């Protein structure tokens, strides 16, 4: 059976109510099936409208050129100190400072940490992942509150090596 004959059969099947036709000859077997029209019924459920509170824009004061003074520069905050290293979240989840509510936190401000020491737990999809310090040093600041959601690559701790 050649390609032209197969095309003719397809046209005939499409115009008729035939669901399926199979033809076999010395060269092989051809089966042509009519597409079934499936009726899909969709129903919509009533959904309560959601109300979003959007804060009005805060008017900003017009910007002016800064005045030049000879005042001493303000002391740098720990976040600006270039000697500090940040321990960041390796995943999205919930940040916990303790292994359980009745246990003490893994680290506090001023705690000495060594490389590989557990500094917190991040719970993601019911799995509790221990986060280890990649450096040795002293915890200078805890940047996230206990039981708070954290994002990937979010700073968790500042460490002075």
N, C-alpha and C positions, 0 to 999 in steps of 0.2 A: 504494500500500500504506500503510495507516495504522499508527499506533503499536500498536494492540491486536493486529493481525495479526503484527507484528514480535515482540511479547512472546510470543505463542503459538508462533511458530517457535523462539524461543530455548528455551522449555520443552521442545519436542519434541526439539531437538538435544541438550539436556542429558540427557534420559532415554535417548537412543539411543546407538549406537556410531558415529554419523555424525561424521566429522572436520570437514567443512566443507560448507556449502550456500550456493549463490548463486541468487537469484531476481531476475528482471528483468521489469519491466512498463512501461507507458507513462509512469509517474511517475518511474522511476529504477531503480537496481539496489541490492540488499541482499545482503551476504555475511556469513554467520555462521560463525565458526570455533570449534570445540570446543577448550578448553584442553588442552594435552598435559600429562600427568602425567610430570614428569621425576623420575627417581630419582637422588638424589645420594648417593653413597657416600663416607663420610668415614672416614679411618683416623687413629688417633693414634699418634704415635711416642713411644717411651720417652724421657724426658728426665731427665737426672741431677738430683737435688735440689740446690738451691743452699743453701749454708750462710752465714748472715750472723752476724757477731760483733757483738753489741749490748753496749755498755758498760753496767755497772750504774749506776744513778743515783748521783750524788755527793751525799752528805749535806751540807747547808748549815748553817752555824753559825746559831744564833738571832740575829735582828737586834736590835740595841739602839740607843737614841738616840745620835747622835754627840756626842762630848764637844766642848764649845766651848773653843777655845784661842786664844791671841793669836799663834800661829805665823804667819809670813808665808806668803802664798799661794804654792804651787809655781809655778815658771816654766812658762809655757804651752808645750806641745809644738807642733811645726809644724802638726799636724793641727788644733789648736785655734786657731791664729792666724787671725783673721778677715780678714787682709790677703792670705791665700793663695788662689789660684784653682786649682781641680781640673780637670785634663784627664781626661775620662771616655771609656770605650770606646763607640764608636757601634754596636757589633755584638758578637755572640757569636763566639768563635773562639779561636785560639792567639796569644798575645802574643809578639812577638820584638823585642828591642832592637836587633838588627843586621840588615842586609840579607842577609848570609850568614855562616856560622861563622867565616870567616877575616877578616872586616871588623870595624872598630871599631864600638861602639854609636853610634846616631844622637845620643843625648844622655847626659850624665853629670850627677851632682849637681854644681851650680855652673855648668853650661853656660848660656850666654846663648842664648835662642831668640827668633826673630822670628815674627810672624804669618805662617802659611802654610808654615813650616819643618816638614819631616817629623821626627817625634819617635819613631816606632816603626812596626812593621808588625803587622797582625792578619790571620792566615790563616784563611779561612773557606771550606770546601768547595773546597780546592785553589786558591783565589784569594788572592793576597797583596795586601792593601789598605794603602796608605800612610796613616798617620794624621798629620794636620797640626795644628800648634798654632794655636789660634784667638786667642791673645794673645801679646804680647811680654813677656819677662821672664827670670827666672833659675830653673832647675830646682832646687827645694829638696829634693825627695824623690822617689825612684822607688818606687811602691807595689806593683809586681808583679814577680815573678821572671821571668827570660827563659825562654821555651818553656812558659809556664804557661797553662792555659785561663782565659779571661776571659768575663764575662757582659756583657750589654747594660747600659750606664750604670755600669759598675764603675769606680771611680777608678783611674787609671793613674799620674799624676804630680801633684805639687803644685808650683805655679809662683808665684813672688813677682813681681808686675808691676813 
